[in-house]
Amino acid sequence: MPALFRRLPLLLKALCCAAALLAFAGAAPAAVPTGGYEVRRVYPHDAGAFTEGLFYLHGDLFESTGLEGRSGLRRVRLADGVVLQSQSISPSLFGEGIVNWGKEIISLTWQDHVGFRWDLRTFALKRSFSYPGEGWALTQDGKHLIMSDGTPVLRVLDPVSFRPVRQIRVTADGRPVQNLNELEWVKGEILANIWQTRMIARIDPASGKVKAWIDMGGLPEIERAPNPDAVLNGIAYDREHDRLFVTGKDWPHLYEIRLTPTRAGSR
């Protein structure tokens, strides 16, 4: 989700933040269990990277960054956070989520209604395409792409044509979940950051129901965030080694975590 707070008066900033938190609170009743996490390793992350999309492939992290004039793609070495390869997009565009598909990277923009297909190896631009509405995040399940746009509805898309196949209406205890942000497909579930909160939703892709929340409270960047835009955003999964990574916008660290059992009736 973009840096709205940098463009709004202070009063409106407060109202927007309050609205986001209230929307989440209404969608996260005690009936949905909550789990936690354990940090297994901490890695460096570029504190100037306004993370919008993240995935792990072939030993490296692939990341997209946002903000006009700062948006682009990058391949990052996990161990030390060094950027091995990068590609900027037009300075007039606000970059959003990315996903790998075959030999390509597919990327979105926020409100420009344009996406791009890049060569996975060289980052050369292959072509652009258009889509309606906002673009927030992308993941894939091996058959289709899954896209978020900030609403409670995830779009399931044909990976070649980008045409909609179906929709997933995400609910928690029957209530729609707003502000679905960065996505990752993990072991048959969709993990989704909820913008402006410390929570990650574990979503059943068949029903759209939130099976559980992951409370990421306790991470230093969440507990001591001087910048209200520097929110939790970015989930990547290493399928080969069963490793889960999380980070945030302008965060100096990326965390490898292990999920802990859920607790019923708490949040």
N, C-alpha and C positions, 0 to 999 in steps of 0.2 A: 504494500500500500504506500502511496506517495507521501511526501513530506508536507502534508497539508498545514501543519502548525507553522511553517515558515511563511505562510502567505495570509494568515488570518490575524485579526486583532486579538488581543489577549483574552477578552471576554468570550469571543467566539471559539478560541482555542479551548478554553475551559469547558464550554458547552459541548463541543465535539467530543472531547475526551470523556465527559460524563455520560453522554449519549452512548458511546461505544461500550463503556463499562456496564451501563444499565442494560443494554441489549444483551450483553453476554450473561449478566446475572440472571436475567429472565429466562435464558435458554439453558442454564446449568443448574437445575434443581438437585436436591439431595438424592433423588432417585438414581441419578447417573453416578456410578462409582468413580472415584478419583485415585489415581496412582501417582507415584513419585519417580525418582530416578537416583542413580548413583553416578558420579563422575568417575570415569575410568582413566581418561587422559585429557590433558589440556594442550592445545596446539596454538601457535601464533596465528592471528588473523589480521588482515589489513584494517586498521582503525579508520581508514578513509574510504572503505568500501561500503556503500549504502546497499546492502545485500537485498536483492529482490528474488533471486532464484538460485538454487544450489542442487547439484547432484554429484555422485561419485562414480567414476568409471576408469577402468584400466590403471588403477593406482593413484589417480589424481582427482582433485576436486575441480568441478566446472561451476563457475559462478557468474551470475549476471548482476550488474549494479544499476541503480537508478539515479534520478535527478537530471534535469536538463544540463547538458554540457559535461556530465560525468558518467553517462550511461555507456555500458559496453559489456563485452564477454571477456572472460579470462579463464585460463587453466592454471591451477595453483598446486604447488607441491605441498602435500599434507604436512610433512614433517616440520617444515620451517616457515610455511606461509609464503614462500617466494612465488611471484607471478612468473610463470614459464612462458606464457603466450597470452596475447590480448588483442582485442579488436574493438574499437570505438564505434558507436552508431552516431547518426546525425545529432549535433548539439541541440537541435530543436526538439528532439524526442526524449521521452522519459521511459527508459528501459524497465521491463518487468520480468516475469518468470521465464525459465528455460527448461527444456527437456531434450534428451537425446532420443533420436529415432533412426535406426539403421546407421547410415554414414553421415547423418545430419544432426545439427542442433537446431531446434525450433525455438524462437524467442518471440515475446510479446512486447507491446508498449502499453502504457497506461490508458490514455484517452485519445490516442491518435488513430485507433482502429486499423493499425497496420502491424503485421508480424513478418518475421524473416526466417528464411532457411539458410543455414550456414554449413559449410563443409566441416565435418567433425574434426578432421585432421589439420586442415590449413586455416580454418576460420574464414575462408573466402565466402563472400555473399553469393548464394546461388539464385535466389529469387525472393520476392516479397509477396504477401497476400493480405487480404482484408478480412475483417470480421466485425460484427456489430457489438456495441457495448464496450465496457472497459475490460482491459486485460490485467489480471493480477498474477496468476501462477499457473504452472503446468506440471503434470506428472504423466506417467503412462503405466498401463498394466500388462504390456506385452502384446495387446491387441488394439487398444484404442488410446488416444490421448484423453486426459482429464484436465479441465480448465476451471479455475475460479475467477470470479469477477467482482468479489466483494459482497455478493448476495448470498442467500442460503441455498442457491441452486448451483450445483456443479454441472458443467457441460461435458458430456462424453462425445468425443469427436473422432471422425475418420482421420487417421494420421496422414493420409495422402491428400485428400481434398479439403480437409478441415471442416467438412460439413457435419452438422450435429447428428448423432446417432440416437441419443436419448439424454435424459436429464436425471440427476440425482438430487432430490430435495432433502437437505440435511436438517434433521431435527434432533432435539434432546428432550426426552420425555414429552414428545408431541409438539414441541415449540420450535419454530424455525431458528436456525443458528446464523446470525449475521456475521459479516466481516471475515469470512473464510479467506485466508491469505495463502502463504506458501504451502505447497503440497508435496507429499512423498508417498509412493506406494511401498508398503512394508508388509510382507508376509500376508498378502490378501486383504489388507486394510489400507485405507487412505488416512494418512496423518496430515493434519492441517493446523497451522498456526492460526490463532484467532487474534486479529489485529488489535493492538493496544491492550493486550492482556498477557499474562504470563502462562496461559494455558495452551495446550495442544490437544486437539480432538482426535480420537481414534474412531474412524467412521466405517461402518459396514457399507460397502459399495452396492450391495444388493438392495438394502432397505433404506439407506441414507441415515439410519439411526446412529447417534453417537453411542458407542459401546462403553467408552470410558474417557475421562479427562486425564491428561498428564500435567501435573502442576510443576512448572519449572522454577517456582520461587526458590530463592537461595543462591542462584547464580549472581556473582558480583555485579554484572552489568544490569541485572533486573533490580537489585536491591539499592544500587547507588547510581541511578541513571541521571546525569546532569542535563542531558538533551532529551526532551520528550519524544523526538522522532527516532531515537536509537532503541527501537523495540526489538523484542525477540522475533526473528524472521530468518528462516533458513533451516531446512531439514534435508539430510542426505543419508543414504543407506548403502553400505558395502555388503552386497549380497553374498559374495564369496566368503567373507570372513565374519559375517553377521555382526557388523559394527554400525552403530547409529550415531550420527553427528548432528549437533545443533549450533547455531550462532545467531547473530543479530545484526542490525544495521549499524555500521560504524563501531562494531565491537572489536576490541583488541584480541579476543580469544575465540576459538572454536573448541567445542567440547565433544569428546566421545563419551556417550552415556549408556548406561544399562537401565532399562525400565524395571521398576519394583512393583510388587503386587498392589492391586487396587484395594481401596477401602470403601465399603458401601456406606452411603448416607452421609458423606462429608465432602467438603470442597475447599 
